[in-house]
Amino acid sequence: MLSEHEGIAGEARRSQSSLATAVPRETRHYEEKVDSPSPDATKEEDFENLNYPRSWKFEKWFLGGYSQKRMMKFKNPKTMYYAINLFAGIAIMFYGYDQGVMSQVNLNPDYQTLMGINPVTGNSRNVAAEGGIVSVYYGGTLIGALLAGSLADRCGRVKAVVFGTMWALLGAALQASAYNIAWMCCARVISGIGVGSIDAVVPVWSAEVSSHQARGAFLALEFFMNIGGLALAYWIEYFAYLNPNKAMAWRTPLALQIIFIFIIGVGINFFPESPRWLMKMGREQESRNVLKATRKGDVEKELKAIKRVVKFELETSTANHYSSMLFPKDRYAKQLRWRVVLAVWLQIMQELVGIGVITVYAVDLFEDAGF
């Protein structure tokens, strides 16, 4: 008869065996290599033999970028953490401002006349045209997010943000100077490409540069700054509405986007690049320097953890493309596809609750409600 201790040990072995069966083979193979008790020298040798990708041949054509000499330096890494989160918060605030800026513009009589949508009430064509001007912007954000995601992997997060600000700057200038509906629609699409690029990259960049212990705080700050940007747009439009010059009343809030864009486009160049991207490009020493500037104490342990992740990504690089997410060829890519689908549908469900309608048409809704 088995003793109680032997019975428990046998049950534990069976549980481990069933667990190992449930874990995908590729994942077990990678975890075994990472957790194997081989000497540190062997690990370093494996890392040194990684096949790092070459620099993208078109990278030099994109403005801006990370420079170690230009990067801001603080005595206390915590100060850098605050600076990074404040800057990322301003970028998210810009997105909130851009969401709410059309709320009062849609009701301006001068704007409606120039766009050929006056009167809006009681005319189905004009109502559809007003909604079309607003909605094409979100088509642009979709394009911008897809472009910037690929660009951020090819030439870095900093250059991808600068790329977005160039589009946003052009779009803001065209919106503020629009004189017909075709002009305005084109301007909205261009502006959307810029905003989509910025807001697809900035949260990723800030999470990779910040310590893992601070990422939760940044998410809270991100939400706060987004709503703050929305409120700022409403207040600016309220004071602009008091201007007797109705042309300036709707052009001024649109033109003020340029202030945000200038801060983001210029300021990002003085911040560190993602240490994960630097490691992926084989720039280990620069990655170490970024970690030292943003972390307290020894950074070698985190540096090795980043190396392991980069090693795995390089080994499964064929799965890190949009086509592989849609049409997976291996088990890892299939798992990645379902994660992407889950994230996308969470965002879709968030919009289907109606928050987008409230932010864009807040003034109309409150007026119809009797306020």
Salt bridges, closest charged atoms under 4 A:
GLU11 OE1 - ARG14 NH2 2.58
GLU44 OE1 - LYS307 NZ 3.23
ASP153 OD1 - ARG157 NH1 3.19
GLU208 OE2 - ARG157 NH2 3.01
GLU284 OE2 - ARG288 NH2 3.20
GLU284 OE2 - LYS307 NZ 3.00
GLU286 OE2 - ARG283 NE 2.84
GLU300 OE2 - ARG288 NE 2.76
GLU302 OE2 - ARG295 NH2 2.90
GLU313 OE2 - ARG276 NH2 2.22
GLU315 OE2 - LYS33 NZ 3.53
GLU315 OE2 - LYS311 NZ 2.74
